Amino acid sequence: MTDKKLQLNANPIVAHLQKPAAEFTRADIIRFITDKGIKMVNFMYPGGDGKLKTLNFVINDLDYLETILSCGERVDGSSLFSFIEAGSSDLYVLPRYATAFVDPFEEIPTLCLLCSYFDKDGNHLESSPEYTLHKACKAFTETTGLQFQAMGELEYYVIFPDDEMFPAIDQRGYHESAPYAKGGDFRAKCMQYIAQTGGQIKYGHSEVGNFVLEGTTYEQNEIEFLPVPAEEAADQLMIAKWIIRNLAYEMGLDVTFAPKITVGKAGSGLHVHMRIVDPKTGENKMLDNGVLSEDARRMIAGMMDLAPAITAFGNKNPTSYFRLVPHQEAPTNVCWGDRNRSVLVRVPLGWTAKGDMARLANPNEPETRPATTQKQTVEMRSPDGSADIYQLLSGLCVACRHGFEMPDALDVAERTYVSVNIHDEANADRLATLDQLPDSCVASAYCLEKHRNVFEQHGVFSPAMIDGIAKALRDMNDLTLRNDIKDKPEELQQLVTRYFHCG
């Protein structure tokens, strides 16, 4: 019998097995492979550069399929992570069945699975990206009794030859429609493929940024996700970036998630929305009688305290700090506010209005009171496409947990709240008291090391991982770079080219 809850699920594995991905077993994966004539299996896993790596298997027989699904395979950890020495570099990768999806690009029927890393003793690799996030979420729940959920806003530029017909207005592309927006068909196909891999998409649209540079059109787009448990959110974002790049390559386009492309044009962020949920009832705990709850303000306070250090996970190359400049939409001041895009952490509209808007728009509809409290989130606006997604969500999870552990959390939240645009004259006194985000990778490394004890608490971030992140940031050697080349567009362009396909 067909489960009505699964009828509209775009993932063909879910549709065929008639069970949610979270319940997949090895037997389910084997049944799908045999029923659908799958010929190859791909293991995929994040490397130290934040990109997915792939290991291909041809299915020889059922015994071999059982072996790879239950035993995994060896990989060279020293070629994947800088913190692993060549002398003891063997690692195992083991597939997580819940992540299975059909490769939308391969001509040969292929099933892909994301993997976890294990050490020589068969234990989770403490410094692996996905296990770090698992530990962060576990510590959050043990401390608060709540589940940490997240979703990303994935911004990117799609690049193609200039089309002079129906030109878009420079830097006015927000929610533009065809024919003025040219990347809609590409975005729609990306969304279709992401949904087929299990991605829970909220919507897609064109973004503010569009411009022509040397005969080439750059058009900014965004795909935004729905809130899910943070570990699922990270997996979905990783696969989504992989799909966007592969589809662009297949269609002869180029795409970039780079934080900044050129001076005076919108950069691309990776804003992250978060909420806390009662794991037993599924109730969103962000609101209390229609206003932001004390627990939500504790979360925000933790992010206010650790925000400069979080750039070490979410802003990983020098171009990130050409996006985080004063008096633009990307934040530089450590503060938060309601519906306010000049702040670091924004509390977006949460459907707390008392009226029945659906009935006002559709007078023939009967009056209803839909449950909308589930929609409330808070949004961190500093990260960008250079982020290591697992590290970033781990760092945000730690920061939100830290807020529950801070005795003065509610006071910190009160001190850092801004009711209107932070750059308005009325906020001059408040602005002078606020911390600032770092202005370089080197400064970010300093902030991370200053707060490393918080990230290492509960065994979440391993010391080796913190050391490796800090070293990589210091090696960028960009302490004064933003100021050094601010009036040198050619040098900035060389920098952008170097990090064009970051993250």
N, C-alpha and C positions, 0 to 999 in steps of 0.2 A: 504494500500500500504506500502511496506517495505521501510523504510528510508535507503538509501545507506550508510549514515554516521554511522548507527547503526548496519549494517550487520555483522561486525566482532566483535561486543561487546561481551565479554565473560560472562557478568553478565546476568543470565537467566531472571531476572526481567526486565531489560532494553530491552532484546530481545523480551520478551512476550508483554510488554506494548508499545513497539516501541516509547519510549520517553526517553530522558536522565534522569539520576537519579536526577539531580538538579530540575527537573520539577515534581517529584512525588508528588501526593496529597494523602490524607487519602483514598479517593475513589479508587485511583489506587492500594494502598496497599491491600484494601479489595477485589478488583477484582482479584488481583493475588492470594490471599489466597484462594478464593472460586474456581477460575479456576483450580488451581493446587492441590487442596486437602490438603493444609497446615493444620496440626493438632495442632501445638504449636507455640507460639510466645515467643521469648527471648528478654528482655531488657538488654542492656549492657552499662556500664558506667565506667569511670576511677576512681579508688580510690586514696587515698593519697599515696599509695605505688607505683603508676604508672602502676598498672596492671588493666586489665578489670575485672569488677564484672558482675554477671549474675543473672537475676530474670526470672523464667520460668512461663509461663501461658499456661494452656490447654484451647483451644477455646471451650467454652460451646455452644454458639449460637452467632448470628450476633449482637445482642444488647450488649453482653458482649465484643465482639471484638471492636465495636464502642466505648465503654466506656474506655477500656484500651488504645486505640489509641488516644483518645481525652483528657482523664483526667489523664493518666499516673497512677502512684502508689506512695505510701509513702515508704520511706526507713529511716533507722536509720543513720543519718549523723555522729553521734559521733563514730560509728563503722567503718566509712569510712575515716574520716578526723580527725587528732589530734587537730585541732583548733576549733572543734565544741564541746560544752559542752553537757553532757548527759541530763541536765535539759531542754534543748531547742533544741533537736536534730532532730526532724522530718523534713524531706525534701521531696519534690516531684521529681520524675524523669519522664520526658516527652520525648517520642521518636521523633527523627528527621527523617522524612520519606525518605529523600534523601540518608540516610545511609543504607537502607534496603538491606539485602542479605540473600540468602538461606544457612543455616548451612551445610557445606560439610561433617560433621562428624556424625550428628545424623541420626539414623535409622528411627525414626519418623520424617516425613516431618516438618521442623521447619524454621520459618522466624526470623531473628535477626535484631534488630535496635539499633543503638547507641542513647543514651539519653543525655539530658541536665538537670541540677539541677535547682530547683526553691525553694525559701524560703516559709515560712508560708503565706506570703502576695501575693504569686503568681508572685514574681519578680525573675529574674535570680539571682542565688546565686553568689554574687560578688567574692567570693574566689574559685569558682569551676574552675577546669583546663580548660575546653572547653570554658567557658565564658571569662576567662582571655585572651585566644588567640583571641577570637572574638573582645574584646575591643582593643587589641593591633593592630589588622589588621584595625579596623575602625579608630583608631587614626592615623595610618600610612597614610591611604588614605586621611583623612581630612587635614593632614599636607602637604602632597606631591602631592595630586591629582593622585597618582599612586597606583597600586595594588601590594601587597607583595606576591610573590610566593616562594615555597620551594619544596625541594625533599630530601629524605634521602638515604644514603648508609647504608643498614642494614647488618652489619657483625656479624657472629656467628660461633661458633665451633660446628660441629656435631661429636658425640663421639660413637665409636663402638669397638668391640673386634679387636685386631690387626690382620691384614691379611698380611702374609709374601709374598704373590704373588704380583709381580709388585710394589715393595715398592717405595714410593715417596721420593724425596730428601728433607731432613730436611730443613724447612724454604725456600723452593723453589717451593711452590705450586701455584704461581700466574698464573691463566688462564690454569692450567694443565687440560689435558683431561683424560678420562678413558683409560686404567685401572689403571693408576697411581693415579688419583683422584677417590675416592670411593663414594663420596657423591653426585654425579651428578643426579642420579635418584630421590633421596630425594629432592634435590633442585628444580628439574623440576616439581615435583608434588606440592611442596609448591607454586611455581610460578603460576601453573594452578589454584590452589584454591584461591590464592590472587587475581588473575584476575577475577575469578568468583564472588568475593565479591566487585568488583569495583575498586580494586587497579590498578593504571596506572604504569605498570612496564616498565622500560627501558631495563634492561637485568639482567642476573645472571651469576656468574662464581665462580670458586674456587679462594681463596685468598692465600696470601703468606704463612700463618701459617699452618704448619703440623708437627706433632711430635708424637712419641710413648712414653708413660709414664706408667711404671709398667704394660706392656702387653695390654695397651689400646691406640687406635689410636685417635688422635685429629686432625680433618681436618677443616680448616677455609674456609668458603664460604661467598659470598656476594650477596644480591639482591638489585639492585638499581632501584629507581623510576624515573618517569618523573615529571618535575615541574608542579605544580597545585597550586591554591590558598592555602595559608598556613593552613587554617582550614581543608581543604580536605586532605592535606599532613599528618597532625597529625592523623586524623582518619584512613587513610590508613596504616600508620606505626603501630598504635595500633593493628589493626586487623591482620596485617601481623605477628607481634610477637606472637599473640594468635594462629594463624594458624600454624606457625613453631613449636611451643611447642606441640600443640595438635596432629599434624601429627607425630612428633617424638615419642610421647607417644604411638600412635596407632601402629607405626612400631617397637616398642621396642628399640628405640634409645634414646639418651639423647642429649640435645643441651644446649648451654649457650651463653648469650650475655655479659658475664662478661668481664670487661675491661682488666683483666690480669689473666692468668692461672698459669704460672710458669715463673721463671727468664730466660731470654735469648730467649724467644719465642715471636712471634708477639702477641700483644694484639688486642682486637676488639674495633673499634671505631664506632661511629654513625656520620659520616661526613654529614653535611647539606649544600646543594647547594641552592643558593638564586638568584632571579632575580626580577626586577621591570618592570611592564607592564602597558601600557596605558589601563585603563579599557574600554575605548570606542572603541579603534581600535585593541586591542590585541597586539600592537607593543612592542617588547622588547626594553627597554630604557637603556640597559647595554652598548651599543656601540654607538659611534658617529664617522661616517666615518671610520669604521673599527678599531677604538681604543677605549679603555675603556673610557666611558663618565664621565663627571664631577659628574653626579648624582651617578654613580656607585662608584666613589672614595669617595664621601660623605658617602655612605653606609659603605664602608670599614673603613673610619675614625671613624665612630660611634662604630664599632666593636672593633677597636683598643683601643678606650677610655674605653670601658666597658668590654673588654675580661676577665680580672681577675674575675669580678663579675658573668659573664655568666657561669663560672664553677659551681656556686651554683645550676644551673638548669641542667647542662649537665654532671656533674661528681660528683655523689651523695654518693659514699662510698669510704672507704680508698684505695681499690684496684685501683681506678681510677688514683691515684697519683703514683702508681707503673708503670703505662703506660706512664704518662707524665713525662718522665725523659730525661735529656740532651743527645744529640748525637744519638737519635733514630728517627724513622720516625714520631712519635707523637711529636707535637710541645711543646716547653716550653717558647719560646720568643715571645713577642707580636709584630709581624711584618707580612708583606704580600709580595707577589711577583707573578710573572708570571710562570706558569708551574713548580712550585718549591715546593716539598713535605717536605721541612724542615721548612716551614713557617706556621704560624697559619692560615692565610687566603690566599688561593691559587686562582689565576685566571687561570683556565684550558684552554687548547686549545679551541678556539671558532669558528673554521671553517672560518677563515678570509683570508685563502690563496686565491690567485687570480686565480690559475689554476683550470681546470675542472678535478678533480681527478678521477671521475667516468669514464670519457672518456679515461684517461691515463691507467686505469686498464682494460678497455673494449673498445678496439680501434674501434669496430663496432658500438658503440653508437654514436648518433649525439651529437654535443656540446650542453650542457645545462648550465644554471646558476641558480641552485636551491637556494631558499631563506634560508640562514643558520644563519642569525643574531639572530633568535629566540633561538639558542642553547646556547648563552653565559650566563654563570652564574659566581658567586664567591662561594667559598667553605670554610666553617668553619670546621677546622680539630680537634679541641680539644674535642668535646663531645664523649660520649661512651654509651654503652648499659645500664648503670645505670641511664640514664637521665629520667626525667619526660618529656615525649615528648611534651605535651601541654605547660608546663612551658618553656622548651627549645626554642620552636619556638616563644613563646611570648617574651622571653628575646631577641632573635635575632631580632625580628621585632622591639622591642623598641630600640635596639642598632642602627639598620639601620635608624629608624626615627630620633634618636638622632643626627646622622651624618648630617641630613638636618638642624638641629637646631643649630649646632655648627658653630660659625662665622669663626673659623680657621680650618674647616674640611679639606680643600684642603692642607693646610700646614701640618696638622697631617698626612695625607695620604702620602705626600712627605717624611716626616721625618721617617716614619716607613716602607718605601719600601725597599726591598732587591732584588737585581737583580740576585744573584747566591746563592748557598747554604750558609745559615747564618753562618755555622761553618767553612767556608773557611777563611784562614788567612787574605784575603783581606777585610773581614768584621769585623775584630777585633774591630776597633774603633766604628763602628755602633752598634755592639753587646753590647758594654759597655753602650750605651745610652738607650737600650730598656727595657721596663718593662718585668717582668717575670710572668708567670702564678703561682698561689698558689700551694704549695706542699702538702696540706692536706685539709681535709674537714673543719677543724677549721679555717685555713687561708682563705678558700673560703668564709666562713660565714662572716669574717671580711670585705672582699672585697665587698660582697653583701650589708652589712650594710653601708659601706662607700658611696655607690652609690644608695642607696635605693630611694632617692628622684626622680631620673630619671625614675626608674621603676614604681614608684607610680604616676608620672605625667599622666594627662589625665584620671586618675582613672583606669589605666590598672591593675597593681598588687595592691591588697588590702593590707593595713598594716598588717592585720591578716595573710595573706599568706606569706608575707616577714618575719614576726616574726616566723612563723611556720617552714619555710625553714631554716632560720638561726639557730634556736634552734636544729633542727634535725641534722644539720651539726656539730654544736658544741658538741652535745651529742656523736659524734663518737670518741671524745677525742684522736685524732690521730696527734696532732701537730708535734711530733717528731718521729712518728711511722715508716715512710719510712727509716729514718736513723737508728732507733733502731733495725730493724729486717732485714736490707739489706743483712747481711751475715748469716741469720738464716732461711734456706729454709723450715724447718719444721713449723716454726711459720707463714711464708708466706703462706704455703699450708693450714694451719688452717684458715687463713684469707680468702683465696680464697674460701674454702669450705663454709664458713659462708655466703658469698655474691654470691655464684655460680649462683643462679637464680634471680639476681637483675633485676629491671626494668620491 
